[in-house]
Amino acid sequence: MEKIEKILKDNHITVTQKRISILKILGKIDNPISAEELLEKAKIENFDLDLSTVYRNLNKFVEKDVVIQYSSINGTNYYQLKSKKHKHILTCVKCGKTIALDHCPVESLEKSLEMQTNFTILNHNLEFLGICPECKKGKA
């Protein structure tokens, strides 16, 4: 059985070609992407998807804990497969460009909070806001 189909079956999600397509795209990327960006990648790969299908399936994947959803301060949601290391985002307040960080700058803080409070932290969300180099130069 293909890995993507196994993920769907193991999480009691009906296997459909559209769901396989969405998970294939998420499996190929390293950084969280928006539903709109995912749809653009689907068009490039000639997958038959529309935006409502993408959102509906991403919501199902988040509900089933297959995909992580990050909510940006600008109102955009970003998604990535749960099996990948989570990312934090830098967002330009002028042009909206986002860049994912390759490391978690609060990992040690999370561990410290768990020790201090006896909580088991399941997830956290951190977004940095700023101005990208292009906007600083007035190019964006």
DSSP file (Angstrom, degrees, kcal/mol; ACC not computed):
  #  RESIDUE AA STRUCTURE BP1 BP2  ACC     N-H-->O    O-->H-N    N-H-->O    O-->H-N    TCO  KAPPA ALPHA  PHI   PSI    X-CA   Y-CA   Z-CA
    1    1 A M              0   0    0      0, 0.0     5,-0.0     0, 0.0     2,-0.0   0.000 360.0 360.0 360.0 136.5    0.0    0.0    0.0
    2    2 A E     >  -     0   0    0      1,-0.1     4,-2.2     4,-0.0     5,-0.2  -0.317 360.0-117.6 -64.0 147.8    1.3    3.4   -0.9
    3    3 A K  H  > S+     0   0    0      1,-0.2     4,-2.2     2,-0.2     5,-0.1   0.878 112.9  50.3 -56.3 -43.3    2.4    5.6    2.1
    4    4 A I  H  > S+     0   0    0      1,-0.2     4,-2.2     2,-0.2    -1,-0.2   0.912 110.3  49.3 -65.6 -42.1   -0.3    8.3    1.5
    5    5 A E  H  > S+     0   0    0      1,-0.2     4,-2.7     2,-0.2    -1,-0.2   0.886 109.8  52.6 -63.3 -37.2   -3.1    5.8    1.2
    6    6 A K  H  X S+     0   0    0     -4,-2.2     4,-3.1     2,-0.2     5,-0.2   0.909 106.7  52.4 -64.4 -42.1   -1.8    4.2    4.5
    7    7 A I  H  X S+     0   0    0     -4,-2.2     4,-1.2     2,-0.2    -2,-0.2   0.938 112.5  45.8 -58.0 -46.8   -1.9    7.6    6.2
    8    8 A L  H  <>S+     0   0    0     -4,-2.2     5,-2.7     2,-0.2     3,-0.4   0.949 116.2  44.0 -62.5 -49.7   -5.5    8.1    5.1
    9    9 A K  H ><5S+     0   0    0     -4,-2.7     3,-1.7     1,-0.2    -2,-0.2   0.904 110.5  54.6 -64.1 -42.5   -6.6    4.6    6.1
   10   10 A D  H 3<5S+     0   0    0     -4,-3.1    -1,-0.2     1,-0.3    -2,-0.2   0.778 112.4  45.1 -62.7 -25.6   -4.8    4.7    9.4
   11   11 A N  T 3<5S-     0   0    0     -4,-1.2    -1,-0.3    -3,-0.4    -2,-0.2   0.195 116.8-112.9-104.1  15.1   -6.6    7.9   10.3
   12   12 A H  T < 5 +     0   0    0     -3,-1.7     2,-0.5     1,-0.2    -3,-0.2   0.889  68.2 143.4  56.4  45.1  -10.0    6.6    9.1
   13   13 A I      < -     0   0    0     -5,-2.7    -1,-0.2    -6,-0.1    -2,-0.1  -0.963  57.4-110.0-114.4 129.7  -10.2    9.0    6.2
   14   14 A T        -     0   0    0     -2,-0.5     2,-0.6    -3,-0.1     5,-0.1  -0.348  33.6-120.3 -59.2 132.7  -11.8    7.8    2.9
   15   15 A V        +     0   0    0      4,-0.1     2,-0.3    -2,-0.1    -1,-0.1  -0.667  45.0 161.6 -79.7 118.8   -9.1    7.4    0.2
   16   16 A T     >  -     0   0    0     -2,-0.6     4,-2.3     1,-0.1     5,-0.2  -0.927  49.9-116.4-131.7 159.7   -9.9    9.6   -2.8
   17   17 A Q  H  > S+     0   0    0     -2,-0.3     4,-2.5     1,-0.2     5,-0.1   0.869 115.4  54.0 -63.3 -36.5   -7.7   10.9   -5.6
   18   18 A K  H  > S+     0   0    0      2,-0.2     4,-2.3     1,-0.2    -1,-0.2   0.911 109.5  46.9 -65.9 -42.1   -8.2   14.5   -4.5
   19   19 A R  H  > S+     0   0    0      2,-0.2     4,-2.4     1,-0.2     5,-0.2   0.903 111.8  50.8 -66.2 -40.6   -7.0   13.7   -0.9
   20   20 A I  H  X S+     0   0    0     -4,-2.3     4,-2.4     1,-0.2    -2,-0.2   0.927 109.9  51.1 -60.5 -44.2   -4.0   11.8   -2.3
   21   21 A S  H  X S+     0   0    0     -4,-2.5     4,-2.0     2,-0.2    -2,-0.2   0.922 110.3  48.3 -59.6 -46.0   -3.2   14.8   -4.5
   22   22 A I  H  X S+     0   0    0     -4,-2.3     4,-2.4     1,-0.2    -1,-0.2   0.924 113.3  46.8 -62.4 -45.3   -3.3   17.2   -1.6
   23   23 A L  H  X S+     0   0    0     -4,-2.4     4,-2.1     1,-0.2    -1,-0.2   0.846 108.2  56.6 -68.4 -32.5   -1.1   15.0    0.6
   24   24 A K  H  X S+     0   0    0     -4,-2.4     4,-1.0    -5,-0.2    -1,-0.2   0.928 109.3  46.3 -61.6 -43.7    1.4   14.4   -2.3
   25   25 A I  H >X S+     0   0    0     -4,-2.0     4,-0.9     1,-0.2     3,-0.9   0.945 113.1  48.1 -64.0 -47.5    1.8   18.2   -2.5
   26   26 A L  H 3< S+     0   0    0     -4,-2.4    55,-0.4     1,-0.2     3,-0.4   0.840 108.9  55.9 -62.4 -31.9    2.2   18.6    1.2
   27   27 A G  H 3< S+     0   0    0     -4,-2.1    -1,-0.2     1,-0.2    -2,-0.2   0.735 105.5  51.8 -71.2 -22.6    4.7   15.7    1.2
   28   28 A K  H << S+     0   0    0     -4,-1.0     2,-0.2    -3,-0.9    -1,-0.2   0.655  98.1  77.4 -88.0 -17.1    6.9   17.5   -1.3
   29   29 A I     <  -     0   0    0     -4,-0.9     4,-0.1    -3,-0.4     0, 0.0  -0.632  56.5-160.8-100.0 154.0    7.3   20.8    0.4
   30   30 A D  S    S+     0   0    0     -2,-0.2    -1,-0.1     2,-0.1    -4,-0.0   0.691  74.9  57.5 -98.8 -24.7    9.4   21.8    3.4
   31   31 A N  S    S-     0   0    0      1,-0.1    48,-0.1    69,-0.0    -2,-0.0  -0.781  93.2 -96.7-110.9 151.3    7.6   24.9    4.5
   32   32 A P        -     0   0    0      0, 0.0     2,-0.3     0, 0.0    48,-0.2  -0.359  45.4-164.3 -59.7 142.8    4.0   25.4    5.5
   33   33 A I  B     -A   79   0A   0     46,-2.2    46,-2.8    -4,-0.1     2,-0.1  -0.926  17.4-113.1-130.9 156.9    1.8   26.7    2.6
   34   34 A S     >  -     0   0    0     -2,-0.3     4,-2.3    44,-0.2    44,-0.2  -0.347  33.7-108.1 -79.1 165.6   -1.6   28.4    2.3
   35   35 A A  H  > S+     0   0    0     42,-0.5     4,-2.3     1,-0.2     5,-0.1   0.879 122.0  53.1 -60.7 -38.3   -4.5   26.7    0.7
   36   36 A E  H  > S+     0   0    0      2,-0.2     4,-2.0     1,-0.2    -1,-0.2   0.907 109.0  47.7 -65.2 -42.2   -4.2   29.1   -2.2
   37   37 A E  H  > S+     0   0    0      2,-0.2     4,-2.1     1,-0.2    -2,-0.2   0.887 110.8  52.6 -65.1 -38.6   -0.5   28.2   -2.7
   38   38 A L  H  X S+     0   0    0     -4,-2.3     4,-2.2     1,-0.2    -2,-0.2   0.907 107.8  51.2 -62.4 -42.1   -1.4   24.5   -2.5
   39   39 A L  H  X S+     0   0    0     -4,-2.3     4,-2.2     2,-0.2    -1,-0.2   0.894 108.0  52.4 -63.0 -40.2   -4.0   25.0   -5.3
   40   40 A E  H  X S+     0   0    0     -4,-2.0     4,-1.9     1,-0.2    -1,-0.2   0.916 110.0  48.0 -61.7 -42.7   -1.4   26.7   -7.4
   41   41 A K  H  X S+     0   0    0     -4,-2.1     4,-1.7     1,-0.2    -1,-0.2   0.871 109.2  54.5 -65.1 -35.9    1.0   23.8   -7.0
   42   42 A A  H  <>S+     0   0    0     -4,-2.2     5,-3.1     1,-0.2    -2,-0.2   0.895 106.6  51.1 -63.8 -40.2   -1.9   21.4   -7.8
   43   43 A K  H ><5S+     0   0    0     -4,-2.2     3,-1.3     3,-0.2    -1,-0.2   0.906 107.6  52.7 -63.8 -41.2   -2.5   23.3  -11.1
   44   44 A I  H 3<5S+     0   0    0     -4,-1.9    -1,-0.2     1,-0.3    -2,-0.2   0.873 113.0  44.4 -61.0 -37.2    1.2   23.0  -12.0
   45   45 A E  T 3<5S-     0   0    0     -4,-1.7    -1,-0.3    -5,-0.1    -2,-0.2   0.336 115.4-117.6 -90.7   7.4    1.0   19.2  -11.5
   46   46 A N  T < 5 +     0   0    0     -3,-1.3     2,-0.4     1,-0.2    -3,-0.2   0.811  56.6 159.9  60.7  33.2   -2.4   19.0  -13.3
   47   47 A F      < -     0   0    0     -5,-3.1     2,-1.4    -6,-0.1    -1,-0.2  -0.706  45.9-122.8 -83.3 139.2   -4.3   17.8  -10.3
   48   48 A D        +     0   0    0     -2,-0.4     2,-0.3     2,-0.0   -27,-0.1  -0.645  60.7 132.9 -86.3  86.8   -8.0   18.3  -10.6
   49   49 A L        -     0   0    0     -2,-1.4     2,-0.3   -10,-0.1    -3,-0.0  -0.944  37.9-159.5-133.4 153.6   -8.7   20.4   -7.5
   50   50 A D     >  -     0   0    0     -2,-0.3     4,-2.2     1,-0.1     3,-0.3  -0.861  37.9-103.1-125.3 168.6  -10.7   23.6   -6.7
   51   51 A L  H  > S+     0   0    0     -2,-0.3     4,-2.7     1,-0.2     5,-0.2   0.867 118.9  52.5 -62.7 -39.3  -10.2   25.9   -3.7
   52   52 A S  H  > S+     0   0    0      1,-0.2     4,-2.6     2,-0.2    -1,-0.2   0.888 110.4  49.3 -65.2 -36.6  -13.3   24.7   -1.8
   53   53 A T  H  > S+     0   0    0     -3,-0.3     4,-2.4     2,-0.2     5,-0.2   0.908 110.8  50.3 -65.5 -42.2  -12.1   21.1   -2.1
   54   54 A V  H  X S+     0   0    0     -4,-2.2     4,-2.7     2,-0.2     5,-0.2   0.953 114.0  43.9 -60.9 -50.3   -8.6   22.0   -0.9
   55   55 A Y  H  X S+     0   0    0     -4,-2.7     4,-2.7     1,-0.2     5,-0.2   0.928 112.9  51.4 -61.4 -45.7  -10.1   23.8    2.2
   56   56 A R  H  X S+     0   0    0     -4,-2.6     4,-1.7     1,-0.2    -1,-0.2   0.915 115.0  42.2 -59.5 -44.2  -12.6   21.1    3.0
   57   57 A N  H  X S+     0   0    0     -4,-2.4     4,-2.6     2,-0.2    -1,-0.2   0.880 111.8  53.3 -73.9 -37.5   -9.9   18.4    2.8
   58   58 A L  H  X S+     0   0    0     -4,-2.7     4,-2.5    -5,-0.2    -2,-0.2   0.922 109.2  50.6 -60.7 -42.2   -7.3   20.5    4.7
   59   59 A N  H  X S+     0   0    0     -4,-2.7     4,-2.5     1,-0.2    -1,-0.2   0.900 110.6  49.1 -61.7 -40.3   -9.9   21.0    7.5
   60   60 A K  H  X S+     0   0    0     -4,-1.7     4,-2.0    -5,-0.2    -2,-0.2   0.909 111.3  49.7 -63.4 -42.9  -10.5   17.2    7.6
   61   61 A F  H  <>S+     0   0    0     -4,-2.6     5,-3.0     2,-0.2     6,-1.2   0.878 111.8  47.9 -65.3 -37.9   -6.8   16.5    7.8
   62   62 A V  H ><5S+     0   0    0     -4,-2.5     3,-1.4     3,-0.2    -2,-0.2   0.930 111.0  51.5 -66.2 -44.9   -6.4   19.0   10.6
   63   63 A E  H 3<5S+     0   0    0     -4,-2.5    -2,-0.2     1,-0.3    -1,-0.2   0.860 112.6  45.7 -58.5 -37.4   -9.3   17.5   12.5
   64   64 A K  T 3<5S-     0   0    0     -4,-2.0    -1,-0.3    -5,-0.1    -2,-0.2   0.369 115.1-117.4 -90.0   3.9   -7.8   14.0   12.1
   65   65 A D  T < 5S+     0   0    0     -3,-1.4    -3,-0.2     2,-0.2    -2,-0.1   0.802  84.0 116.3  65.8  32.5   -4.3   15.3   13.2
   66   66 A V  S   <S+     0   0    0     -5,-3.0    16,-2.9     1,-0.2    17,-0.4   0.727  75.7  37.2 -94.2 -30.5   -2.7   14.5    9.9
   67   67 A V  E    S-B   81   0A   0     -6,-1.2     2,-0.4    14,-0.3    14,-0.2  -0.941  75.8-135.2-125.7 143.2   -1.9   18.1    9.0
   68   68 A I  E     -B   80   0A   0     12,-3.2    12,-1.6    -2,-0.4     2,-0.5  -0.828  17.9-152.9 -96.7 136.1   -0.8   21.0   11.3
   69   69 A Q  E     -B   79   0A   0     -2,-0.4     2,-0.5    10,-0.2    10,-0.2  -0.938   5.8-164.6-111.7 130.7   -2.5   24.4   10.7
   70   70 A Y  E     -B   78   0A   0      8,-3.2     8,-2.8    -2,-0.5     2,-0.6  -0.957  10.0-148.6-111.4 129.3   -0.8   27.6   11.6
   71   71 A S  E     -B   77   0A   0     -2,-0.5     6,-0.2     6,-0.2     2,-0.2  -0.879  14.6-149.0-100.5 119.6   -2.9   30.8   11.8
   72   72 A S    >   -     0   0    0      4,-3.1     3,-2.0    -2,-0.6    55,-0.0  -0.487  22.9-118.9 -84.1 154.6   -1.0   33.9   10.8
   73   73 A I  T 3  S+     0   0    0      1,-0.3    -1,-0.1    -2,-0.2    56,-0.0   0.749 114.6  63.5 -63.5 -23.2   -1.7   37.3   12.3
   74   74 A N  T 3  S-     0   0    0      2,-0.2    -1,-0.3    22,-0.1     3,-0.1   0.422 122.8-105.3 -82.2   3.5   -2.6   38.5    8.8
   75   75 A G  S <  S+     0   0    0     -3,-2.0     2,-0.3     1,-0.3    -2,-0.1   0.370  80.4 127.8  93.0  -4.7   -5.5   36.0    8.8
   76   76 A T        -     0   0    0     -5,-0.0    -4,-3.1   -42,-0.0     2,-0.4  -0.684  49.8-143.3 -87.5 138.2   -3.9   33.4    6.5
   77   77 A N  E     - B   0  71A   0     -2,-0.3   -42,-0.5    -6,-0.2     2,-0.3  -0.825  12.9-160.4 -97.6 140.4   -3.8   29.8    7.5
   78   78 A Y  E     - B   0  70A   0     -8,-2.8    -8,-3.2    -2,-0.4     2,-0.3  -0.916   6.6-157.9-120.5 148.3   -0.7   27.7    6.6
   79   79 A Y  E     +AB  33  69A   0    -46,-2.8   -46,-2.2    -2,-0.3     2,-0.3  -0.930  16.2 165.2-131.4 147.9   -0.5   23.9    6.5
   80   80 A Q  E     - B   0  68A   0    -12,-1.6   -12,-3.2    -2,-0.3   -53,-0.1  -0.977  46.0 -85.8-153.8 156.1    2.1   21.2    6.7
   81   81 A L  E >   - B   0  67A   0    -55,-0.4     3,-1.1    -2,-0.3   -14,-0.3  -0.342  34.6-129.9 -60.9 141.5    2.1   17.5    7.2
   82   82 A K  T 3  S+     0   0    0    -16,-2.9   -15,-0.1     1,-0.2    -1,-0.1   0.822 103.3  64.6 -63.0 -32.4    2.2   16.5   10.9
   83   83 A S  T 3  S+     0   0    0    -17,-0.4    -1,-0.2     2,-0.1     2,-0.2   0.695  89.3  82.3 -69.5 -17.4    5.1   14.2   10.4
   84   84 A K  S <  S-     0   0    0     -3,-1.1     2,-0.1     1,-0.1     3,-0.1  -0.543  98.3 -91.2 -86.3 154.6    7.4   17.0    9.4
   85   85 A K        -     0   0    0     -2,-0.2    -1,-0.1     1,-0.1    -2,-0.1  -0.420  51.6-109.7 -62.9 132.6    9.2   19.2   11.9
   86   86 A H        -     0   0    0     -2,-0.1     2,-0.3    -4,-0.1    -1,-0.1  -0.221  34.5-149.7 -66.4 157.6    7.0   22.2   12.7
   87   87 A K        -     0   0    0     -3,-0.1     2,-0.3    17,-0.0    39,-0.2  -0.861   7.4-139.2-126.5 158.0    8.1   25.6   11.5
   88   88 A H  E     -C  101   0B   0     13,-0.5    13,-3.3    15,-0.3     2,-0.4  -0.867  25.7-130.7-114.5 155.4    7.7   29.2   12.6
   89   89 A I  E     -Cd 100 127B   0     37,-1.2    39,-2.8    -2,-0.3     2,-0.5  -0.855  11.4-155.4-118.4 139.2    7.0   32.0   10.2
   90   90 A L  E     -Cd  99 128B   0      9,-3.3     9,-2.3    -2,-0.4     2,-0.4  -0.947  23.7-166.4-101.1 128.4    8.4   35.4    9.4
   91   91 A T  E     -Cd  98 129B   0     37,-2.9    39,-2.2    -2,-0.5     2,-0.5  -0.969  17.9-134.8-122.7 130.3    5.8   37.6    7.8
   92   92 A C  E  >  - d   0 130B   0      5,-2.7     4,-1.4    -2,-0.4    39,-0.2  -0.700   9.7-152.6 -79.8 126.4    6.4   40.9    6.0
   93   93 A V  T  4 S+     0   0    0     37,-3.1    38,-0.1    -2,-0.5    -1,-0.1   0.631  91.1  47.7 -75.9 -12.7    3.7   43.5    7.2
   94   94 A K  T  4 S+     0   0    0     36,-0.4    -1,-0.2     3,-0.1    37,-0.1   0.915 128.9  12.9 -91.7 -53.1    4.0   45.4    3.9
   95   95 A C  T  4 S-     0   0    0      2,-0.1    -2,-0.1    37,-0.0    36,-0.1   0.588  92.9-122.9-104.5 -12.3    3.9   42.7    1.1
   96   96 A G     <  +     0   0    0     -4,-1.4    -3,-0.1     1,-0.3   -22,-0.1   0.466  53.4 157.1  85.0   0.6    2.7   39.7    3.0
   97   97 A K        -     0   0    0     -6,-0.1    -5,-2.7     1,-0.0     2,-0.4  -0.312  26.2-154.3 -59.4 141.1    5.7   37.5    2.0
   98   98 A T  E     -C   91   0B   0     -7,-0.2     2,-0.4    -9,-0.0    -7,-0.2  -0.942  13.6-171.8-122.2 145.7    6.3   34.7    4.5
   99   99 A I  E     -C   90   0B   0     -9,-2.3    -9,-3.3    -2,-0.4     2,-0.4  -1.000  18.7-137.0-132.6 132.0    9.5   32.8    5.3
  100  100 A A  E     -C   89   0B   0     -2,-0.4     2,-0.3   -11,-0.2   -11,-0.2  -0.715  16.9-128.8 -90.3 139.3    9.7   29.7    7.4
  101  101 A L  E     -C   88   0B   0    -13,-3.3   -13,-0.5    -2,-0.4    -1,-0.0  -0.624   8.3-139.9 -81.9 144.5   12.4   29.3   10.0
  102  102 A D  S    S+     0   0    0     -2,-0.3     2,-0.3   -15,-0.1    -1,-0.1   0.536  82.6  40.2 -82.4  -6.8   14.4   26.1    9.9
  103  103 A H  S    S-     0   0    0    -15,-0.1   -15,-0.3   -18,-0.0    -2,-0.1  -0.898  83.9-111.0-137.1 166.0   14.5   25.7   13.7
  104  104 A C    >   -     0   0    0     -2,-0.3     3,-1.1     1,-0.1     4,-0.3  -0.879  21.2-166.2-100.7 111.2   12.2   26.3   16.7
  105  105 A P  T 3  S+     0   0    0      0, 0.0     4,-0.1     0, 0.0    -1,-0.1   0.564  86.9  47.4 -75.1  -5.7   13.4   29.3   18.7
  106  106 A V  T 3> S+     0   0    0      1,-0.1     4,-2.6     2,-0.1     5,-0.2   0.236  74.1 108.9-118.0  14.3   11.2   28.4   21.7
  107  107 A E  H <> S+     0   0    0     -3,-1.1     4,-2.1     1,-0.2     5,-0.2   0.909  83.6  45.9 -57.9 -44.5   11.9   24.7   22.0
  108  108 A S  H  > S+     0   0    0     -4,-0.3     4,-2.2     1,-0.2    -1,-0.2   0.871 111.6  52.8 -68.5 -35.1   13.9   25.1   25.3
  109  109 A L  H  > S+     0   0    0      2,-0.2     4,-2.7     1,-0.2    -2,-0.2   0.911 107.8  51.8 -63.6 -41.9   11.2   27.4   26.6
  110  110 A E  H  X S+     0   0    0     -4,-2.6     4,-2.1     1,-0.2    -2,-0.2   0.929 110.7  47.2 -59.9 -46.5    8.6   24.8   25.9
  111  111 A K  H  X S+     0   0    0     -4,-2.1     4,-2.1     1,-0.2    -1,-0.2   0.899 112.0  50.7 -62.6 -40.8   10.6   22.1   27.8
  112  112 A S  H  X S+     0   0    0     -4,-2.2     4,-2.5     1,-0.2    -2,-0.2   0.908 109.3  50.7 -63.3 -43.0   11.1   24.5   30.7
  113  113 A L  H  X S+     0   0    0     -4,-2.7     4,-2.4     1,-0.2     6,-0.5   0.884 108.6  52.3 -63.3 -38.6    7.4   25.3   30.9
  114  114 A E  H  X S+     0   0    0     -4,-2.1     4,-2.1     1,-0.2    -1,-0.2   0.920 111.7  46.1 -62.8 -42.7    6.5   21.6   30.9
  115  115 A M  H  < S+     0   0    0     -4,-2.1    -2,-0.2     1,-0.2    -1,-0.2   0.908 116.3  45.0 -66.2 -41.3    8.9   21.0   33.8
  116  116 A Q  H  < S+     0   0    0     -4,-2.5    -2,-0.2     1,-0.2    -1,-0.2   0.845 127.7  25.7 -71.2 -34.9    7.6   24.1   35.8
  117  117 A T  H  < S-     0   0    0     -4,-2.4    -2,-0.2    -5,-0.2    -3,-0.2   0.562  93.1-128.2-109.0 -11.0    3.9   23.4   35.2
  118  118 A N     <  +     0   0    0     -4,-2.1     2,-0.2    -5,-0.3    -4,-0.2   0.640  62.4 141.6  64.2  16.1    3.7   19.6   34.7
  119  119 A F        -     0   0    0     -6,-0.5     2,-0.7    -5,-0.2    -1,-0.3  -0.529  53.5-134.6 -77.3 152.2    1.7   20.4   31.5
  120  120 A T        -     0   0    0     -2,-0.2     2,-0.5    -3,-0.1    -1,-0.0  -0.950  22.6-147.2-104.4 109.1    2.3   18.3   28.4
  121  121 A I        -     0   0    0     -2,-0.7     3,-0.1     1,-0.2    -7,-0.0  -0.662  18.8-178.2 -82.0 123.7    2.5   20.9   25.7
  122  122 A L        -     0   0    0     -2,-0.5     2,-0.3     1,-0.3    -1,-0.2   0.767  62.4 -14.9 -91.8 -29.9    1.1   19.5   22.4
  123  123 A N        -     0   0    0      2,-0.0    -1,-0.3     0, 0.0     2,-0.3  -0.984  53.2-162.6-165.5 161.2    1.7   22.4   20.1
  124  124 A H        -     0   0    0     -2,-0.3     2,-0.4    -3,-0.1   -14,-0.0  -0.970  11.3-143.4-148.7 164.0    2.6   26.1   20.0
  125  125 A N        +     0   0    0     -2,-0.3     2,-0.4   -55,-0.0   -37,-0.1  -0.997  19.1 172.4-134.1 130.4    2.3   28.9   17.4
  126  126 A L        +     0   0    0     -2,-0.4   -37,-1.2   -39,-0.2     2,-0.4  -0.983   2.8 178.2-143.1 127.4    4.8   31.7   16.9
  127  127 A E  E     -d   89   0B   0     -2,-0.4     2,-0.4   -39,-0.2   -37,-0.2  -0.995  14.8-151.2-131.5 135.7    4.9   34.2   14.2
  128  128 A F  E     -d   90   0B   0    -39,-2.8   -37,-2.9    -2,-0.4     2,-0.4  -0.873  10.8-154.5-103.8 137.8    7.3   37.1   13.7
  129  129 A L  E     +d   91   0B   0     -2,-0.4     2,-0.3   -39,-0.2   -37,-0.2  -0.897  34.5 117.5-111.7 142.1    6.3   40.3   12.0
  130  130 A G  E     -d   92   0B   0    -39,-2.2   -37,-3.1    -2,-0.4     2,-0.5  -0.890  61.2 -72.2-170.3-160.4    8.6   42.6   10.2
  131  131 A I        -     0   0    0     -2,-0.3   -39,-0.1   -39,-0.2    -2,-0.0  -0.986  43.5-130.9-123.2 125.1    9.6   44.1    6.9
  132  132 A C     >  -     0   0    0     -2,-0.5     4,-2.2     1,-0.1     5,-0.2  -0.228  27.7-105.1 -71.8 163.4   11.3   42.0    4.3
  133  133 A P  H  > S+     0   0    0      0, 0.0     4,-1.5     0, 0.0     6,-0.2   0.855 119.6  53.8 -57.7 -37.4   14.5   43.1    2.5
  134  134 A E  H  4>S+     0   0    0      1,-0.2     5,-3.0     2,-0.2     6,-0.6   0.920 110.0  46.3 -65.4 -43.1   12.7   43.9   -0.7
  135  135 A C  H >45S+     0   0    0      3,-0.2     3,-1.0     1,-0.2    -1,-0.2   0.868 108.1  56.6 -67.1 -36.4   10.2   46.2    1.0
  136  136 A K  H 3<5S+     0   0    0     -4,-2.2    -1,-0.2     1,-0.3    -2,-0.2   0.858 110.1  45.5 -62.0 -33.5   13.0   47.9    3.0
  137  137 A K  T 3<5S-     0   0    0     -4,-1.5    -1,-0.3    -5,-0.2    -2,-0.2   0.489 117.4-116.6 -86.4  -3.1   14.6   48.7   -0.4
  138  138 A G  T < 5S+     0   0    0     -3,-1.0    -3,-0.2    -4,-0.3    -2,-0.1   0.717  81.9 119.4  77.0  21.6   11.2   49.9   -1.7
  139  139 A K      <       0   0    0     -5,-3.0    -4,-0.2    -6,-0.2    -5,-0.1   0.631 360.0 360.0 -94.7 -15.2   11.1   47.2   -4.4
  140  140 A A              0   0    0     -6,-0.6    -1,-0.2    -8,-0.1    -5,-0.1   0.456 360.0 360.0 -99.3 360.0    8.0   45.3   -3.3
